[in-house]
Amino acid sequence: MIDDSIYEQSLILAEKIIASLDDKDLIAKYQEAKEKILAENQPIQIPDEYLDTNKSYEAYQQIVQENKRLKDQLKSLQENKRDFSNDPENEKYAQLIYDIRKSINVKQDDTPKSNSAIDELESLRLYLDATVNSLKFMKSGLSNENYRLKRELDRKIKNYNAQYEAAKQKAENEMMIFTNKDAELDQQIAERQQKLQELTNDFNLVHSENQKLLEEHNSCTEVLKKLDSEIERAEKNIEKMDMESETLFRDIKTLKSRLQAKNQELSHLQSLQKLSNPSAKAFNVDQEIQLLRNKAEELRSENAQLSFELKRMTKKKQSSIISDQSIISMDEDELAAQILQSKLH
């Protein structure tokens, strides 16, 4: 009769091998065969860590150690093996081991079934050895691939570090440039603000001066209005004086005619006076004419003064209000006639 520990160890080893594979269909197929085979037998308790695919490499190491130990045990059993051919359960266990070997064998194995449990166990061992060798080959390939990937990763890390340093240096340079530009912009903004403040102050000053000029303009406007009123009054006075002058010229012309008549009468009277009273004092006509000339000079001076005052008042206008023709003018004869008329009357 086969020792239960050997049976259990064989199943555990098979579980480890299957768990280390990546073929999910194979694992599912094994689970179905396992449930079918062990339906009438007490299930073997397999630790969960042996079924964790994430720990396949660790399980592989354990399988290698377990395989070595099993080989040693098989060698010891072969040296001390007993003849189980006459054992009533030999054929049953041979069938069980055969089913296990077929369930974990991915490739179709043409090895015929043996009625000896020992022979079936030997076939299972050979298959396990082949599987372990295959796993070793896979390990070597994975190690090489891992080494290649590691070198590739190191190269990419170096490239990444170089790119990172370059990007970092570029970012630092750009940050420095940005900082300098920001400082320049701050300085320019400060200068613009100062200039704006100066312009604001100048504007306020100009506005204040403009207000003063506006007030002065308003004051000048009032003065101009007053001057316009005075000029208007002066123009009216001049018009009035012109009218009076025309009247005066007419009167002077009339008086001149009368003066001529009076002169004739005076000559006649003087002749009669000399005849009637030779000792009587004669009327000094030359002296009277000189007096009239002096009076005319005074009138001319006064007339010039009035003309100057009128021109000064109308200086801001484009045309002169008083022309030379409007100045009152009298000749000596007219003045003499006027004075004589006043003396005669």
C-alpha positions as CSV (number, residue, x, y, z in Angstrom):
1,M,0.0,0.0,0.0
2,I,1.3,3.5,-1.0
3,D,2.2,5.8,1.8
4,D,-0.3,8.7,2.1
5,S,2.5,11.2,2.6
6,I,4.0,10.3,-0.8
7,Y,0.5,10.6,-2.4
8,E,0.0,14.0,-0.7
9,Q,3.4,15.3,-1.7
10,S,2.9,14.3,-5.3
11,L,-0.4,16.1,-5.5
12,I,1.1,19.2,-3.8
13,L,4.0,19.2,-6.3
14,A,1.5,18.9,-9.2
15,E,-0.5,21.8,-7.8
16,K,2.7,23.9,-7.6
17,I,3.6,23.2,-11.2
18,I,0.2,24.0,-12.5
19,A,-0.1,27.1,-10.4
20,S,3.2,28.4,-11.8
21,L,1.8,28.3,-15.4
22,D,0.1,31.3,-17.1
23,D,-2.4,29.2,-19.1
24,K,-5.7,29.9,-17.5
25,D,-7.5,27.3,-19.6
26,L,-5.0,24.7,-18.4
27,I,-5.6,25.6,-14.8
28,A,-9.4,25.5,-15.3
29,K,-9.1,22.1,-17.0
30,Y,-7.0,20.8,-14.1
31,Q,-9.4,22.1,-11.5
32,E,-12.3,20.2,-13.3
33,A,-10.3,17.0,-13.5
34,K,-9.2,17.4,-9.8
35,E,-12.8,17.8,-8.7
36,K,-13.9,14.8,-10.8
37,I,-11.1,12.5,-9.5
38,L,-11.4,13.6,-5.9
39,A,-15.2,13.6,-5.8
40,E,-15.4,10.3,-3.9
41,N,-12.2,10.9,-1.9
42,Q,-11.3,13.4,0.8
43,P,-9.9,16.5,-0.8
44,I,-6.3,17.3,-0.2
45,Q,-5.8,20.7,1.5
46,I,-3.4,22.8,-0.6
47,P,-2.1,26.1,0.8
48,D,-3.5,29.2,-1.0
49,E,0.0,30.6,-1.6
50,Y,0.7,27.7,-4.0
51,L,-2.2,28.9,-6.2
52,D,-1.3,32.6,-6.2
53,T,0.0,33.4,-9.7
54,N,1.5,36.6,-8.5
55,K,4.0,34.5,-6.5
56,S,4.9,32.1,-9.3
57,Y,8.6,32.8,-9.2
58,E,8.7,32.2,-5.4
59,A,6.7,29.1,-5.9
60,Y,9.1,28.0,-8.6
61,Q,12.0,28.2,-6.2
62,Q,10.0,26.2,-3.7
63,I,9.2,23.6,-6.5
64,V,12.9,23.2,-7.3
65,Q,13.7,22.6,-3.7
66,E,10.7,20.3,-3.3
67,N,11.7,18.5,-6.5
68,K,15.2,17.9,-5.2
69,R,13.8,16.6,-1.9
70,L,11.4,14.3,-3.8
71,K,14.1,13.0,-6.0
72,D,16.1,12.1,-2.9
73,Q,13.0,10.4,-1.4
74,L,12.3,8.6,-4.7
75,K,15.9,7.4,-4.9
76,S,15.6,6.2,-1.3
77,L,12.3,4.5,-2.1
78,Q,13.7,2.9,-5.2
79,E,16.6,1.5,-3.2
80,N,14.2,0.2,-0.5
81,K,11.2,-0.4,-2.7
82,R,8.9,-3.2,-2.0
83,D,6.9,-5.3,-4.4
84,F,3.3,-3.9,-4.6
85,S,2.2,-5.9,-7.5
86,N,0.1,-8.1,-5.3
87,D,-1.3,-5.2,-3.3
88,P,-5.1,-5.1,-3.8
89,E,-5.2,-1.3,-4.2
90,N,-2.2,-1.2,-6.5
91,E,-4.3,-0.8,-9.7
92,K,-6.5,1.8,-8.1
93,Y,-3.6,4.1,-7.2
94,A,-2.0,3.4,-10.6
95,Q,-5.2,4.7,-12.2
96,L,-5.2,7.7,-9.9
97,I,-1.6,8.6,-10.6
98,Y,-2.2,8.1,-14.4
99,D,-5.2,10.4,-14.3
100,I,-3.1,13.1,-12.4
101,R,-0.4,12.8,-15.0
102,K,-2.8,13.1,-17.9
103,S,-4.6,16.1,-16.3
104,I,-1.4,18.1,-15.8
105,N,0.2,17.1,-19.1
106,V,-0.6,19.8,-21.7
107,K,0.8,17.8,-24.6
108,Q,-0.8,14.5,-25.5
109,D,1.3,11.8,-23.8
110,D,1.2,8.5,-25.6
111,T,2.8,6.6,-22.7
112,P,0.6,3.6,-22.1
113,K,-1.1,3.2,-18.8
114,S,0.5,0.8,-16.4
115,N,-1.2,-1.3,-13.8
116,S,1.6,-0.7,-11.4
117,A,1.4,2.4,-9.2
118,I,5.2,2.4,-9.0
119,D,5.5,2.6,-12.8
120,E,2.9,5.3,-13.0
121,L,4.7,7.2,-10.3
122,E,7.9,6.9,-12.2
123,S,6.2,8.2,-15.3
124,L,4.9,11.1,-13.3
125,R,8.4,11.8,-12.0
126,L,9.9,11.8,-15.5
127,Y,7.2,14.2,-16.6
128,L,7.8,16.4,-13.6
129,D,11.6,16.4,-14.3
130,A,10.9,17.5,-17.9
131,T,8.5,20.2,-16.7
132,V,11.2,21.4,-14.2
133,N,13.8,21.5,-16.9
134,S,11.4,23.4,-19.1
135,L,10.8,25.8,-16.3
136,K,14.5,26.2,-15.9
137,F,14.8,27.1,-19.5
138,M,11.9,29.5,-19.1
139,K,13.7,30.9,-16.1
140,S,16.9,31.4,-18.1
141,G,14.9,33.1,-20.9
142,L,13.1,35.3,-18.3
143,S,16.4,36.1,-16.6
144,N,17.9,37.2,-19.9
145,E,14.8,39.1,-20.8
146,N,14.8,40.6,-17.3
147,Y,18.5,41.6,-17.7
148,R,17.7,43.2,-21.1
149,L,14.7,45.0,-19.8
150,K,16.8,46.1,-16.8
151,R,19.5,47.5,-19.1
152,E,16.8,49.1,-21.3
153,L,15.2,50.5,-18.2
154,D,18.6,51.9,-17.0
155,R,19.2,53.4,-20.4
156,K,15.7,55.0,-20.4
157,I,16.2,56.2,-16.8
158,K,19.5,57.8,-17.8
159,N,17.9,59.4,-20.8
160,Y,15.0,60.5,-18.7
161,N,17.4,61.9,-16.1
162,A,19.3,63.7,-18.8
163,Q,16.1,65.1,-20.3
164,Y,14.9,66.0,-16.8
165,E,18.1,67.9,-16.1
166,A,17.9,69.6,-19.4
167,A,14.3,70.5,-18.9
168,K,15.1,71.6,-15.3
169,Q,17.9,73.8,-16.6
170,K,15.8,75.2,-19.3
171,A,13.0,75.9,-16.8
172,E,15.5,77.6,-14.5
173,N,16.8,79.7,-17.4
174,E,13.3,80.6,-18.5
175,M,12.4,81.4,-14.9
176,M,15.5,83.6,-14.6
177,I,14.6,85.4,-17.9
178,F,11.0,85.7,-16.7
179,T,12.2,87.1,-13.4
180,N,14.4,89.6,-15.2
181,K,11.6,90.6,-17.6
182,D,9.2,90.9,-14.7
183,A,11.7,93.2,-12.9
184,E,12.1,95.3,-16.0
185,L,8.3,95.4,-16.4
186,D,7.9,96.5,-12.8
187,Q,10.5,99.2,-13.4
188,Q,8.9,100.4,-16.6
189,I,5.5,100.4,-14.8
190,A,7.0,102.5,-12.0
191,E,8.5,104.9,-14.6
192,R,5.2,105.1,-16.5
193,Q,3.4,105.7,-13.2
194,Q,5.8,108.5,-12.3
195,K,5.5,110.0,-15.7
196,L,1.7,109.7,-15.5
197,Q,1.9,111.5,-12.1
198,E,4.0,114.2,-13.6
199,L,1.6,114.6,-16.5
200,T,-1.3,114.7,-14.0
201,N,0.5,117.4,-12.0
202,D,1.2,119.4,-15.2
203,F,-2.4,118.9,-16.3
204,N,-3.6,120.2,-13.0
205,L,-1.3,123.1,-13.2
206,V,-2.3,123.9,-16.8
207,H,-6.0,123.5,-15.8
208,S,-5.4,125.9,-12.9
209,E,-3.7,128.4,-15.1
210,N,-6.4,127.9,-17.7
211,Q,-9.0,128.7,-15.1
212,K,-7.1,131.9,-14.2
213,L,-6.8,132.8,-17.8
214,L,-10.5,132.1,-18.2
215,E,-11.3,134.4,-15.3
216,E,-9.0,137.0,-16.8
217,H,-10.7,136.5,-20.1
218,N,-14.1,137.0,-18.5
219,S,-12.7,140.1,-16.8
220,C,-11.3,141.4,-20.1
221,T,-14.6,140.6,-21.8
222,E,-16.3,142.8,-19.2
223,V,-13.7,145.5,-19.8
224,L,-14.2,145.2,-23.6
225,K,-17.9,145.4,-23.1
226,K,-17.4,148.6,-21.1
227,L,-15.0,149.9,-23.8
228,D,-17.5,149.0,-26.5
229,S,-20.2,151.0,-24.6
230,E,-17.9,154.0,-24.2
231,I,-16.9,153.8,-27.8
232,E,-20.5,153.6,-28.8
233,R,-21.2,156.7,-26.7
234,A,-18.1,158.4,-28.2
235,E,-19.4,157.5,-31.7
236,K,-22.7,159.0,-30.8
237,N,-21.0,162.1,-29.4
238,I,-18.9,162.4,-32.6
239,E,-22.0,162.1,-34.7
240,K,-23.6,164.8,-32.6
241,M,-20.4,166.9,-33.0
242,D,-20.4,166.3,-36.7
243,M,-24.0,167.5,-36.9
244,E,-23.1,170.5,-34.8
245,S,-20.0,171.2,-37.0
246,E,-22.2,171.1,-40.1
247,T,-24.5,173.6,-38.5
248,L,-21.6,175.6,-37.4
249,F,-20.1,175.6,-40.9
250,R,-23.4,176.9,-42.3
251,D,-23.5,179.6,-39.7
252,I,-19.9,180.5,-40.4
253,K,-20.6,180.8,-44.1
254,T,-23.5,183.0,-43.3
255,L,-21.5,185.0,-41.0
256,K,-18.7,185.3,-43.6
257,S,-21.1,186.8,-46.0
258,R,-22.4,189.2,-43.3
259,L,-18.8,190.0,-42.4
260,Q,-18.0,191.1,-45.9
261,A,-21.1,193.3,-45.8
262,K,-20.0,194.6,-42.4
263,N,-16.5,195.2,-43.7
264,Q,-17.9,197.3,-46.5
265,E,-20.1,199.2,-44.0
266,L,-17.1,199.6,-41.7
267,S,-15.0,201.0,-44.4
268,H,-17.8,203.4,-45.3
269,L,-18.2,204.4,-41.6
270,Q,-14.5,204.9,-41.2
271,S,-14.5,207.1,-44.2
272,L,-17.3,209.1,-42.8
273,Q,-15.7,209.2,-39.3
274,K,-12.5,210.6,-40.7
275,L,-14.5,213.2,-42.5
276,S,-16.6,214.1,-39.6
277,N,-14.1,213.7,-36.8
278,P,-10.5,213.6,-37.9
279,S,-9.1,213.4,-34.4
280,A,-11.1,210.2,-33.5
281,K,-9.2,207.0,-32.8
282,A,-9.3,204.6,-35.7
283,F,-10.5,201.0,-35.3
284,N,-7.4,198.7,-35.3
285,V,-8.4,195.9,-37.7
286,D,-4.9,194.3,-37.7
287,Q,-4.9,193.9,-33.9
288,E,-8.3,192.3,-33.9
289,I,-7.2,189.9,-36.6
290,Q,-4.2,188.9,-34.5
291,L,-6.4,188.2,-31.6
292,L,-8.6,186.0,-33.9
293,R,-5.5,184.1,-35.0
294,N,-4.5,183.4,-31.4
295,K,-7.9,182.2,-30.7
296,A,-7.8,179.9,-33.8
297,E,-4.5,178.4,-32.6
298,E,-6.1,177.5,-29.2
299,L,-9.0,175.9,-30.9
300,R,-6.7,173.9,-33.2
301,S,-4.8,172.6,-30.1
302,E,-7.9,171.6,-28.3
303,N,-9.3,170.0,-31.5
304,A,-6.1,167.9,-31.8
305,Q,-6.3,166.8,-28.2
306,L,-9.8,165.6,-28.7
307,S,-8.9,163.8,-31.8
308,F,-6.0,162.0,-30.0
309,E,-8.3,160.9,-27.2
310,L,-10.9,159.5,-29.7
311,K,-8.2,157.6,-31.6
312,R,-6.9,156.0,-28.4
313,M,-10.3,154.8,-27.4
314,T,-10.9,153.2,-30.8
315,K,-7.4,151.6,-31.1
316,K,-8.6,148.0,-30.7
317,K,-11.0,148.2,-33.7
318,Q,-9.9,147.6,-37.3
319,S,-11.0,150.9,-38.7
320,S,-10.7,154.3,-37.1
321,I,-13.8,156.0,-36.0
322,I,-12.6,159.5,-36.4
323,S,-11.0,160.4,-39.8
324,D,-9.0,163.4,-40.6
325,Q,-11.9,164.8,-42.6
326,S,-14.1,164.8,-39.5
327,I,-11.8,167.0,-37.5
328,I,-13.2,170.5,-37.0
329,S,-11.3,172.9,-39.0
330,M,-11.6,176.7,-39.4
331,D,-9.6,179.1,-41.4
332,E,-8.5,182.4,-40.0
333,D,-11.1,184.4,-42.0
334,E,-13.9,182.3,-40.6
335,L,-12.6,182.6,-37.0
336,A,-12.2,186.3,-37.5
337,A,-15.7,186.6,-38.9
338,Q,-17.0,184.7,-35.9
339,I,-15.1,187.0,-33.4
340,L,-16.1,190.1,-35.2
341,Q,-19.7,189.0,-35.2
342,S,-19.6,188.5,-31.5
343,K,-18.0,192.0,-31.0
344,L,-20.5,193.7,-33.3
345,H,-23.4,192.2,-31.5
